[in-house]
Amino acid sequence: MHDAAPVSDVRNRVRDGVGALLAANWREGISRSGAQYGYTCPDGEKYPYQWFWDSLMHSLAWAQIDPARAATELRSLVAAQTPNGFIGHTIFWHEPVRLARAAFYNVRRRSDLTTATIQPPFLGWAWAEVAARLDDPGFAAEGRAATVRYHAWLERERMGADGLITVILPDETGCDASPVFAEPLGWQAHGGPGFAVLVHRARRLGFSLDRIRAAGAFHAECPLVNTAWALGYLGLAHLGEPGARERAREITMSLVDRLWDDHAGIFRLRGPDGQFLVGDAWMGIVPIALPDLPPQIATRLIDEWILAPDRFWPAHPVPSMSVSDPLFRRDDGRVIPQYWQGPSWPFSPPFVIPGLLRTGHHAEAAILVARIEERLDAQGFREYTDPLDGTGMGARAFSCQAVAVTLAAWLERPPIIVTT
């Protein structure tokens, strides 16, 4: 445990650093089409665009520092929404995707404003959290309308008969190179020699789930993506959308029915052949955030996985793969980075901490926040971290780490999904 004063000093320094980081990575201007935008790029050199789930993380952080800017971040995100409700996972506001990366990005044409693919869709939750800080009925109504259109697109284009939505490429999970995709994709996995072939096939098939299924190409049901979708509905409920609370409950039950591995005690991705994908990835523990998760499942996730030191609770949680998984590696490959194979990222705690708080594990939630703050204070806002010794890796000014201020605030005022 930590003495109160040092923790307070660290927390204050991290908060000051977060304010400077978000300000440095803020981008605003007039787009190629004449639209006004304002967003936080994850890193000025490595990630100059607006990314969907990064932007949601940024909005949660901005809500603690400057709620008005959090609102601008979200408004810019939905400004790229198409008339049919779709929102792409990357938005190229000021210039097209870099020529060197065009073959690997999910665009139909290099000139496209956005990619044709999604990311974990917790838009409604993020919007509700920011709306609660702003206390602006007009802003809440904007988010409700945009999220309803977005969810309608997901249900129309991606939802199956089992009530879950399907991803058509690994990066729709946000976890591009996770080892769980190695077996179904083989040489076409992210970072492999055939990755561009995988993207080209999806492009040729119009990024259409129906056409991809018919062609026998890769697709999967993911617990992270569907948890995020259920959280989006919980946010919609707070924004006043009728029936949204029940939809969140229905999605949770579909997750349990379809993706819960009762033998292992963890959720898994289900691949195109209907079988579970191999690997104990952090995507399998994120349903802990859902308030309708059956208590016995929540208990198993926490006791057997989340708080197990040899799984997801090493010295620097939360690793992207269980430490005990044979596929786990603590670095990123260095020469050709292979993300999500072990290092801890800032995207996982915002899902895990609400679950810890909801189930009464307040002390463990506080420990996790303190470890994150100490790491950031010592090494700066690195992109991801060795979960065993805390060594920072990747980008050096990664603004998604700013969500640490939100995690600390939640210890005193839990997120809306805990109190739902």
Summary of the structure (lengths in Angstrom):
residues: 420
radius of gyration: 19.7
end to end distance: 30.4
largest distance: 60.4
contacts: 1520
relative contact order: 0.12
helix: 50%
strand: 9%
